[in-house]
Amino acid sequence: MRPQRIVVALMAIALLVAGCGRDSGSTGTEETGGGGSTPAASGNFGDLTGVCKPGNAKSASAQGVTGSEIEVGLVSDIGFTKNPDFVDAAKVFTSWCNAAGGINGRKIVTNLRDTKLTEVRQRMLESCREDFFLVGGGAALDGLGVKDRLGCLLPEFPAQVAQTANTGSDLQLSYGSSAAEGVNPYSGFQDWLINEAYPGSKGSVGMITGDSPITKVMGDKMTESLTAAGATISYSDLYPIAGVSDWTPYAQAIKAKGVKGLIYFGDFRYLAKLEDTLTSMNYKLDWIDANANSYNQTFLDGAKSSLGTQNNVLDMSGTAPLDAANVPAIKQLKDLFGQYAPGSPITFQVLRAFQSWLLFAKSATSCGDDLTRACVYNAAKKETAWTGGGLQAPLDLSRPQSEQTRCFNVQQATPAGWQTTNFTPNTNGIFRCGFTAYKYTQDFGKATTLADVGKSIDDLK
């Protein structure tokens, strides 16, 4: 593969995990909070009270903690993808939190660990030397740094995890679709698609997957889960992860196989091009699973000419959507972005990241002056009905996600934007909760544990 093709292929892998990049003027340098000039009235968010507040903290109680500051690491591929979602979320949260008094008076300082896709280990080793915690980030090749993170006993509350070695790893509290180890977190959404909403599609489901290790595993997992649910996979194909110049052969194959429901794993910009080709051939599917990384305006703009024909849907995996008018936390988040990052969009990745910051701040505040990694991590694990102030369907963080029932909620792409479709919610009017995720029978690998690096939870201080 020529060097240029390698770069394009790596870009596609990164964009698959983190969504489409866009140049927002971010320099990729260290981000620090406290950007607001007008102090917030309180540190309450949604139905959470006292997330951030003034105090008299004085101790230098742990690495990265002084009497006045807390250094928190933020992992991101921003130097490669130019995608500022995680950085935007960190900027808005820390600006608001610090204006409200910080963590018992300590200001949060965010150290951006720009992995540039391939420099995961280098940035993780830096974080091990300097940071108190990792919060609100994610990298496409995150499995490369997980042993180093566990070796230095660095906990993380990530916004997104990607590789099997890091998904559900120790000293990590993550939630949502990317955090599920050994189960299909989309089982409820999948069953709704083929059994309730579009039962006629069950006998002809297609799948098109980017030809990379990450996406191929996703496709293999979904094939097992769909087959176990009684669906028939009538078409399955790989496309070069760097994209193709002409999607006609793929569209023709989809049409020839009579595919009625299509699952797509890859860069959503290419999905928009495939849909344009299908539409030009006058072929309309019952549904297309665009996946949650498409929950942004960039996809809507790219697929604009096909939105009136193709039915794009996605699962938010229990994350409240932006059109949830009855959720005060959504309005508050929009207001905070308007104040601290005007013009920056709120994407699915932003919604996930902001919840991670909330979990960290609430847990850290509860520790008082004696702020340690063990205290924050253990406090977070005591949350048995975590909702991120209303941004998330209730989750029991004291138990592995693979052992509890889950929630889903469906968004549909329309010319007017992403909107909630009719999927019969049963919780808070925006989620359907109670399904048990399908457990894979094949061995797709395991998450890294403390024991793998010669450590135990008792070593966390």
C-alpha positions as CSV (number, residue, x, y, z in Angstrom):
1,M,0.0,0.0,0.0
2,R,1.4,3.4,-1.0
3,P,2.1,5.9,1.9
4,Q,-0.7,8.2,0.8
5,R,-3.2,5.3,0.8
6,I,-2.0,4.2,4.2
7,V,-2.7,7.7,5.6
8,V,-6.1,7.8,4.1
9,A,-6.9,4.3,5.5
10,L,-5.8,5.4,9.0
11,M,-7.9,8.5,8.7
12,A,-10.9,6.3,7.9
13,I,-10.3,4.1,10.9
14,A,-10.1,7.2,13.2
15,L,-13.2,8.8,11.7
16,L,-15.2,5.5,12.2
17,V,-14.6,5.7,15.9
18,A,-14.8,9.4,16.6
19,G,-17.1,10.7,13.8
20,C,-16.2,13.0,11.0
21,G,-13.5,15.6,11.6
22,R,-14.0,19.3,11.0
23,D,-11.7,22.3,11.4
24,S,-13.0,24.4,14.2
25,G,-9.8,26.4,14.6
26,S,-8.6,24.3,17.5
27,T,-4.8,24.2,17.8
28,G,-4.7,20.9,19.6
29,T,-2.8,22.5,22.5
30,E,-3.5,22.2,26.2
31,E,-7.0,23.3,27.1
32,T,-7.7,24.8,30.5
33,G,-11.0,25.6,32.1
34,G,-12.3,28.9,33.5
35,G,-13.1,30.6,30.3
36,G,-16.3,32.2,31.4
37,S,-16.1,35.7,32.8
38,T,-19.5,35.6,34.5
39,P,-19.7,33.1,37.4
40,A,-22.4,30.5,37.2
41,A,-25.2,30.9,39.7
42,S,-24.6,27.3,40.9
43,G,-22.8,24.1,40.2
44,N,-26.1,22.2,39.6
45,F,-26.7,20.4,36.4
46,G,-30.0,18.9,35.5
47,D,-31.2,17.0,38.5
48,L,-27.7,16.8,40.0
49,T,-26.9,19.3,42.8
50,G,-23.5,20.5,43.9
51,V,-21.6,18.9,41.0
52,C,-19.0,21.8,41.3
53,K,-18.8,24.2,44.2
54,P,-16.4,26.5,46.1
55,G,-14.5,25.0,49.1
56,N,-11.4,25.1,51.2
57,A,-9.4,22.3,49.8
58,K,-5.7,22.6,50.6
59,S,-4.0,19.2,50.3
60,A,-1.7,18.0,47.6
61,S,-3.3,14.7,48.1
62,A,-2.3,12.8,44.9
63,Q,-0.4,13.1,41.7
64,G,-1.9,16.0,39.7
65,V,-3.6,17.4,42.7
66,T,-2.6,20.6,44.5
67,G,-4.5,22.8,46.9
68,S,-5.6,24.9,44.0
69,E,-5.7,22.6,40.9
70,I,-6.5,19.2,39.5
71,E,-4.8,18.0,36.4
72,V,-7.0,15.8,34.3
73,G,-5.9,14.1,31.1
74,L,-8.0,14.2,27.9
75,V,-7.2,11.6,25.2
76,S,-8.0,12.5,21.6
77,D,-6.9,11.9,18.1
78,I,-7.6,15.5,17.3
79,G,-4.1,16.1,15.8
80,F,-5.0,13.5,13.1
81,T,-8.7,13.8,12.6
82,K,-9.2,17.5,13.5
83,N,-12.3,16.5,15.3
84,P,-12.7,18.7,18.3
85,D,-15.8,17.1,19.9
86,F,-14.0,15.8,23.0
87,V,-12.0,19.1,23.4
88,D,-15.2,21.1,23.0
89,A,-17.0,19.1,25.7
90,A,-14.0,19.5,28.1
91,K,-13.8,23.2,27.4
92,V,-17.4,23.8,28.1
93,F,-17.6,21.6,31.2
94,T,-14.4,22.9,32.9
95,S,-15.3,26.5,32.1
96,W,-18.7,26.1,33.7
97,C,-17.4,24.0,36.6
98,N,-14.5,26.3,37.4
99,A,-16.9,29.4,37.3
100,A,-19.1,27.6,39.8
101,G,-16.1,27.1,42.2
102,G,-14.4,24.1,40.8
103,I,-14.0,20.9,42.9
104,N,-14.3,22.2,46.4
105,G,-12.3,25.2,45.3
106,R,-9.8,23.4,43.1
107,K,-9.8,24.4,39.5
108,I,-9.8,21.7,36.8
109,V,-6.9,21.9,34.3
110,T,-7.3,19.8,31.3
111,N,-4.1,18.3,29.7
112,L,-4.9,17.4,26.1
113,R,-3.2,14.1,25.3
114,D,-3.2,14.3,21.5
115,T,-2.5,10.8,20.3
116,K,-2.5,11.7,16.6
117,L,-4.0,8.3,16.0
118,T,-0.7,6.3,16.3
119,E,0.9,7.9,19.4
120,V,-1.3,6.3,22.0
121,R,1.4,4.8,24.1
122,Q,3.5,8.0,24.2
123,R,0.6,10.1,25.4
124,M,-0.4,7.5,27.9
125,L,3.0,7.4,29.4
126,E,3.0,11.2,29.7
127,S,-0.4,11.0,31.4
128,C,0.9,8.4,33.8
129,R,3.6,10.8,34.9
130,E,1.4,13.9,35.3
131,D,-2.4,13.4,35.4
132,F,-4.7,12.6,38.3
133,F,-7.4,11.0,36.1
134,L,-8.4,10.5,32.4
135,V,-11.8,11.9,31.6
136,G,-14.1,12.4,28.6
137,G,-11.9,11.3,25.7
138,G,-11.2,8.4,23.4
139,A,-8.8,7.2,20.7
140,A,-9.4,4.8,17.8
141,L,-6.4,2.7,18.7
142,D,-7.0,2.9,22.5
143,G,-5.9,-0.7,23.1
144,L,-2.3,0.3,22.5
145,G,-2.2,2.2,25.8
146,V,-4.3,0.2,28.2
147,K,-1.5,-1.9,29.7
148,D,0.5,1.3,30.4
149,R,-2.6,2.9,32.0
150,L,-3.3,0.0,34.3
151,G,0.4,-0.4,35.1
152,C,0.5,3.2,36.5
153,L,-3.0,2.7,38.1
154,L,-4.6,5.6,36.2
155,P,-8.4,5.4,36.2
156,E,-10.4,6.7,33.3
157,F,-14.0,7.7,32.7
158,P,-13.8,7.8,28.8
159,A,-16.4,9.2,26.5
160,Q,-15.8,6.3,24.0
161,V,-13.8,3.1,23.9
162,A,-12.9,1.3,20.7
163,Q,-10.7,-1.8,20.8
164,T,-11.4,-5.0,22.5
165,A,-8.4,-4.8,24.8
166,N,-9.8,-1.5,26.3
167,T,-13.5,-2.2,26.2
168,G,-14.5,-2.9,29.8
169,S,-10.9,-2.9,31.0
170,D,-10.1,-2.4,34.7
171,L,-10.1,1.0,36.4
172,Q,-12.5,2.2,33.7
173,L,-16.1,3.4,34.1
174,S,-17.7,3.8,30.7
175,Y,-21.3,3.3,29.5
176,G,-23.3,3.3,26.4
177,S,-22.8,1.3,23.3
178,S,-19.0,1.4,23.2
179,A,-18.6,0.1,26.8
180,A,-20.3,-3.3,26.5
181,E,-17.9,-6.2,26.8
182,G,-19.0,-9.6,25.4
183,V,-22.6,-8.5,24.5
184,N,-24.4,-6.7,21.6
185,P,-25.5,-3.4,23.1
186,Y,-27.7,-2.8,20.1
187,S,-29.9,-6.0,20.6
188,G,-33.0,-4.0,21.6
189,F,-32.7,-1.7,18.6
190,Q,-32.0,-4.6,16.3
191,D,-35.0,-6.5,17.5
192,W,-37.2,-3.5,17.2
193,L,-36.1,-3.0,13.6
194,I,-36.6,-6.6,12.3
195,N,-39.6,-7.7,14.5
196,E,-41.6,-4.5,15.1
197,A,-40.9,-1.6,12.9
198,Y,-40.0,-3.4,9.7
199,P,-40.8,-7.1,10.0
200,G,-40.7,-7.6,6.2
201,S,-37.0,-6.8,6.3
202,K,-36.1,-9.7,8.6
203,G,-35.5,-12.1,5.7
204,S,-33.2,-9.8,3.8
205,V,-30.7,-7.9,5.9
206,G,-27.6,-6.6,4.3
207,M,-24.3,-5.5,5.8
208,I,-21.5,-3.4,4.3
209,T,-18.3,-3.0,6.4
210,G,-15.1,-1.1,6.1
211,D,-12.1,-3.5,5.6
212,S,-10.3,-2.8,8.8
213,P,-9.7,-4.9,12.0
214,I,-12.1,-2.7,14.0
215,T,-15.0,-2.7,11.6
216,K,-14.6,-6.3,10.5
217,V,-15.0,-7.5,14.2
218,M,-18.1,-5.3,14.4
219,G,-19.5,-6.9,11.4
220,D,-18.8,-10.4,12.7
221,K,-20.4,-9.6,16.0
222,M,-23.6,-8.2,14.3
223,T,-23.8,-11.2,12.0
224,E,-23.8,-13.6,14.9
225,S,-26.4,-11.6,16.8
226,L,-28.7,-11.1,13.9
227,T,-28.6,-14.7,12.9
228,A,-29.4,-15.8,16.5
229,A,-32.4,-13.4,16.3
230,G,-33.7,-15.2,13.2
231,A,-32.7,-12.7,10.6
232,T,-31.3,-13.7,7.2
233,I,-28.1,-12.0,6.0
234,S,-28.7,-11.9,2.3
235,Y,-25.8,-9.6,1.5
236,S,-22.4,-9.0,3.2
237,D,-19.5,-7.1,1.7
238,L,-16.3,-5.2,2.6
239,Y,-15.2,-2.0,1.1
240,P,-11.7,-0.4,1.2
241,I,-11.5,1.5,4.4
242,A,-10.1,4.5,2.5
243,G,-13.3,4.6,0.4
244,V,-14.0,4.1,-3.3
245,S,-14.5,6.5,-6.1
246,D,-17.6,4.7,-7.4
247,W,-20.2,3.1,-5.2
248,T,-22.2,1.8,-8.1
249,P,-21.0,-1.9,-7.8
250,Y,-22.0,-2.0,-4.1
251,A,-25.4,-0.4,-4.8
252,Q,-26.1,-2.8,-7.7
253,A,-25.3,-5.8,-5.5
254,I,-27.6,-4.5,-2.7
255,K,-30.3,-4.1,-5.2
256,A,-29.7,-7.5,-6.9
257,K,-29.9,-9.2,-3.5
258,G,-33.1,-7.5,-2.7
259,V,-31.7,-6.1,0.6
260,K,-34.5,-4.4,2.7
261,G,-32.5,-3.4,5.8
262,L,-28.9,-2.3,5.6
263,I,-26.3,-2.1,8.5
264,Y,-23.3,0.1,7.7
265,F,-20.0,0.1,9.6
266,G,-17.6,2.8,8.4
267,D,-17.1,6.5,7.8
268,F,-20.6,8.0,7.5
269,R,-19.4,10.3,4.7
270,Y,-19.1,7.3,2.5
271,L,-22.5,6.1,3.6
272,A,-24.0,9.3,2.2
273,K,-22.3,8.6,-1.1
274,L,-23.6,5.1,-1.2
275,E,-27.1,6.3,-0.5
276,D,-26.9,8.8,-3.3
277,T,-26.0,6.0,-5.6
278,L,-28.9,3.8,-4.4
279,T,-31.3,6.7,-4.8
280,S,-30.2,7.4,-8.3
281,M,-30.9,3.8,-9.1
282,N,-34.5,4.3,-7.7
283,Y,-33.8,1.7,-5.0
284,K,-35.2,2.4,-1.6
285,L,-34.5,0.3,1.5
286,D,-36.9,-0.1,4.4
287,W,-34.2,1.1,6.7
288,I,-30.5,1.9,7.0
289,D,-28.7,1.7,10.3
290,A,-26.4,4.7,10.1
291,N,-25.0,4.2,13.6
292,A,-24.6,6.9,16.3
293,N,-21.5,8.5,14.9
294,S,-23.8,9.9,12.2
295,Y,-25.7,11.9,14.8
296,N,-24.4,15.3,13.5
297,Q,-25.2,17.9,10.9
298,T,-22.2,16.8,8.7
299,F,-24.0,13.6,7.8
300,L,-27.3,15.3,7.2
301,D,-25.6,17.7,4.8
302,G,-23.8,14.9,3.0
303,A,-26.9,12.8,2.6
304,K,-29.2,15.8,1.9
305,S,-30.3,14.6,-1.6
306,S,-31.3,11.2,-0.3
307,L,-33.0,12.1,3.0
308,G,-36.4,12.2,1.4
309,T,-35.9,8.7,0.0
310,Q,-33.7,6.6,2.2
311,N,-34.7,5.9,5.8
312,N,-31.7,6.5,8.1
313,V,-32.1,5.5,11.7
314,L,-29.7,5.1,14.6
315,D,-29.7,3.9,18.2
316,M,-28.6,6.5,20.8
317,S,-28.1,3.6,23.3
318,G,-29.9,5.4,26.1
319,T,-28.4,8.9,25.6
320,A,-31.0,11.7,25.6
321,P,-31.3,13.2,22.1
322,L,-31.2,17.0,21.4
323,D,-34.9,17.1,20.5
324,A,-35.9,15.9,24.0
325,A,-37.7,19.1,24.9
326,N,-38.9,17.6,28.2
327,V,-35.3,17.1,29.5
328,P,-34.0,20.2,31.4
329,A,-30.4,18.8,31.2
330,I,-30.6,19.0,27.4
331,K,-31.6,22.7,27.5
332,Q,-28.9,23.5,30.0
333,L,-26.3,21.8,27.9
334,K,-27.3,23.8,24.9
335,D,-27.2,27.0,27.0
336,L,-23.7,26.2,28.2
337,F,-22.4,25.6,24.7
338,G,-24.0,28.9,23.7
339,Q,-22.1,30.6,26.5
340,Y,-18.7,28.9,26.4
341,A,-18.4,27.4,22.8
342,P,-20.8,29.4,20.6
343,G,-21.0,27.8,17.1
344,S,-19.7,24.4,18.2
345,P,-22.2,21.6,17.5
346,I,-23.4,19.1,20.1
347,T,-22.8,15.7,18.6
348,F,-23.3,12.2,20.0
349,Q,-19.6,12.3,21.1
350,V,-20.2,15.5,23.0
351,L,-23.2,14.1,24.8
352,R,-21.1,11.1,25.9
353,A,-18.1,13.2,27.0
354,F,-20.1,15.7,29.0
355,Q,-21.6,12.8,31.1
356,S,-18.1,11.5,31.8
357,W,-17.1,14.9,33.1
358,L,-20.2,15.1,35.3
359,L,-19.5,11.7,36.8
360,F,-15.9,12.7,37.5
361,A,-16.8,16.0,39.1
362,K,-19.6,14.7,41.2
363,S,-17.5,11.9,42.5
364,A,-14.4,14.1,43.1
365,T,-16.5,16.7,45.0
366,S,-17.8,14.0,47.3
367,C,-14.2,13.3,48.3
368,G,-13.6,16.7,50.0
369,D,-10.0,17.7,50.7
370,D,-8.6,14.2,50.6
371,L,-8.9,13.8,46.9
372,T,-7.4,10.5,45.7
373,R,-7.9,8.2,42.7
374,A,-9.4,5.5,44.8
375,C,-11.9,7.8,46.4
376,V,-13.1,9.2,43.0
377,Y,-13.3,5.7,41.4
378,N,-15.1,4.1,44.3
379,A,-17.5,7.0,44.7
380,A,-18.5,6.7,41.0
381,K,-19.0,2.9,41.3
382,K,-21.6,3.5,44.0
383,E,-23.9,5.2,41.5
384,T,-26.7,2.7,41.1
385,A,-29.0,4.9,39.0
386,W,-26.7,7.2,37.2
387,T,-28.4,9.5,34.6
388,G,-25.9,12.3,34.1
389,G,-28.4,14.8,35.4
390,G,-30.9,13.6,32.8
391,L,-28.6,13.1,29.8
392,Q,-28.7,9.3,30.1
393,A,-31.2,6.5,30.9
394,P,-30.6,5.1,34.4
395,L,-27.5,2.9,34.7
396,D,-26.2,0.9,37.6
397,L,-22.4,1.7,37.6
398,S,-21.8,-0.7,40.5
399,R,-22.3,-3.7,38.1
400,P,-20.8,-4.7,34.8
401,Q,-23.0,-3.6,31.9
402,S,-23.0,-7.1,30.5
403,E,-25.0,-8.2,33.6
404,Q,-27.8,-5.7,33.5
405,T,-30.8,-4.8,31.3
406,R,-30.3,-1.9,28.9
407,C,-32.1,0.8,27.1
408,F,-32.3,2.1,23.5
409,N,-33.8,5.1,21.8
410,V,-34.2,5.8,18.1
411,Q,-33.4,8.8,16.0
412,Q,-34.4,9.2,12.3
413,A,-32.7,11.5,9.8
414,T,-35.1,14.0,8.2
415,P,-34.6,17.1,6.0
416,A,-35.4,19.0,9.2
417,G,-32.7,17.2,11.2
418,W,-32.4,14.2,13.4
419,Q,-35.7,13.6,15.1
420,T,-37.1,11.0,17.5
421,T,-39.2,8.3,15.7
422,N,-42.0,6.3,17.1
423,F,-40.4,3.4,18.9
424,T,-42.8,3.2,21.9
425,P,-40.6,4.5,24.8
426,N,-41.4,3.3,28.3
427,T,-39.0,5.4,30.5
428,N,-39.1,9.2,30.8
429,G,-40.9,9.4,27.5
430,I,-37.6,9.1,25.6
431,F,-36.1,5.6,26.3
432,R,-37.2,2.0,25.9
433,C,-35.6,0.1,28.8
434,G,-35.7,-3.5,29.9
435,F,-34.0,-5.5,27.1
436,T,-31.2,-8.0,27.8
437,A,-28.3,-7.7,25.5
438,Y,-27.4,-10.7,23.4
439,K,-24.3,-12.4,24.7
440,Y,-21.8,-13.5,22.0
441,T,-20.8,-17.2,21.8
442,Q,-17.7,-16.6,19.7
443,D,-14.4,-15.5,21.2
444,F,-13.8,-11.9,20.1
445,G,-11.1,-11.3,22.6
446,K,-11.1,-10.0,26.2
447,A,-10.6,-6.7,28.1
448,T,-7.3,-6.1,29.8
449,T,-7.2,-6.5,33.6
450,L,-5.0,-5.3,36.4
451,A,-3.9,-8.9,36.8
452,D,-2.5,-8.8,33.3
453,V,0.0,-6.2,34.4
454,G,0.7,-7.7,37.8
455,K,-1.6,-5.3,39.8
456,S,-4.8,-5.5,41.8
457,I,-7.5,-3.1,42.8
458,D,-5.9,-3.0,46.3
459,D,-3.0,-1.2,44.7
460,L,-5.2,1.8,43.8
461,K,-4.6,4.6,46.3
